[in-house]
């Protein structure tokens, strides 16, 4: 699935969620606050998973996880969904932003002697 298709798919969810939230509280800009907070929550879960996997946590808190790669993949997707939701709420074309950003990165790397 291409990035643009994925963003459209998530937009359907975003539109429905925004409609339901607007009915609940019309004063809250849900296209910014909810996805931001959800992304922070999901990023925290990724951090927690990494801390547990690599034993940085106290021994009594370390939870063995034989499926680290699979769980990490799921958590990364959980992080991407609210970021797409945030982009959709602000009418940001992520595919165009990726292209612009990678062009900038390519120029930066090309100017360095790496």
C-alpha positions as CSV (number, residue, x, y, z in Angstrom):
1,X,0.0,0.0,0.0
2,X,1.3,3.4,-0.9
3,X,1.7,6.3,1.6
4,X,-1.1,8.3,-0.1
5,X,-3.5,5.3,0.0
6,X,-2.7,4.8,3.7
7,X,-3.3,8.5,4.5
8,X,-6.7,8.3,2.8
9,X,-7.6,5.2,4.7
10,X,-6.7,6.8,8.0
11,X,-8.6,10.0,6.9
12,X,-11.9,8.0,6.9
13,X,-11.2,7.1,10.5
14,X,-10.1,10.6,11.3
15,X,-13.3,12.1,9.9
16,X,-15.5,9.8,11.8
17,X,-13.6,10.3,15.1
18,X,-13.7,14.1,14.6
19,X,-17.4,14.1,14.0
20,X,-18.1,12.1,17.2
21,X,-15.7,14.2,19.3
22,X,-17.2,17.5,17.9
23,X,-20.6,16.3,19.1
24,X,-19.2,15.7,22.5
25,X,-17.2,18.9,22.9
26,X,-17.3,21.5,20.2
27,X,-14.6,23.7,21.9
28,X,-11.7,21.2,21.6
29,X,-9.7,21.2,18.3
30,X,-9.6,17.4,18.1
31,X,-7.6,17.3,14.9
32,X,-4.6,18.5,16.9
33,X,-5.0,17.5,20.6
34,X,-6.2,13.9,20.3
35,X,-3.6,12.7,17.8
36,X,-0.8,14.6,19.5
37,X,-1.6,13.0,22.9
38,X,-2.1,9.6,21.4
39,X,1.2,9.8,19.6
40,X,3.0,10.7,22.8
41,X,1.3,7.7,24.5
42,X,2.4,5.3,21.8
43,X,5.9,6.7,21.7
44,X,6.0,6.0,25.5
45,X,5.0,2.4,24.9
46,X,7.8,2.0,22.3
47,X,10.2,3.4,24.9
48,X,8.9,1.1,27.5
49,X,9.3,-1.9,25.2
50,X,12.9,-1.0,24.3
51,X,13.8,-0.4,28.0
52,X,12.4,-3.8,28.9
53,X,13.9,-5.7,25.9
54,X,17.4,-4.5,26.5
55,X,17.4,-4.8,30.3
56,X,17.7,-1.2,31.2
57,X,14.8,-1.6,33.6
58,X,15.3,-2.9,37.1
59,X,15.4,-6.7,37.2
60,X,12.0,-7.0,38.9
61,X,10.3,-4.9,36.2
62,X,11.9,-6.6,33.2
63,X,9.4,-8.6,31.3
64,X,10.8,-11.2,28.9
65,X,9.5,-10.7,25.4
66,X,10.4,-13.4,22.8
67,X,8.5,-11.5,20.0
68,X,10.3,-8.1,20.3
69,X,10.4,-7.4,16.6
70,X,6.7,-8.2,16.1
71,X,5.6,-6.2,19.1
72,X,7.9,-3.3,18.1
73,X,6.4,-3.3,14.6
74,X,2.9,-3.2,16.0
75,X,3.8,-0.3,18.3
76,X,5.4,1.6,15.5
77,X,2.2,1.3,13.5
78,X,0.2,2.4,16.6
79,X,2.4,5.5,16.6
80,X,2.0,6.2,12.9
81,X,-1.8,6.1,13.0
82,X,-2.2,9.2,15.2
83,X,0.5,11.0,13.3
84,X,-1.4,10.4,10.1
85,X,-4.5,11.6,11.9
86,X,-2.7,14.8,12.9
87,X,-1.5,15.3,9.3
88,X,-5.0,14.7,7.9
89,X,-6.5,17.2,10.4
90,X,-4.1,19.9,9.1
91,X,-4.5,18.9,5.4
92,X,-0.8,17.9,5.2
93,X,0.1,15.7,2.2
94,X,2.6,13.3,3.8
95,X,3.8,11.9,0.5
96,X,4.8,15.4,-0.6
97,X,6.4,16.2,2.8
98,X,8.4,12.9,2.6
99,X,9.6,13.9,-0.9
100,X,10.6,17.4,0.2
101,X,12.3,16.1,3.3
102,X,14.3,13.4,1.6
103,X,15.4,15.9,-1.1
104,X,16.7,18.1,1.8
105,X,18.5,15.2,3.4
106,X,20.0,14.1,0.1
107,X,21.4,17.6,-0.4
108,X,22.8,17.7,3.1
109,X,24.5,14.3,2.7
110,X,25.8,15.2,-0.7
111,X,27.5,18.3,0.7
112,X,29.3,16.3,3.3
113,X,32.3,14.0,2.6
114,X,30.8,10.8,4.0
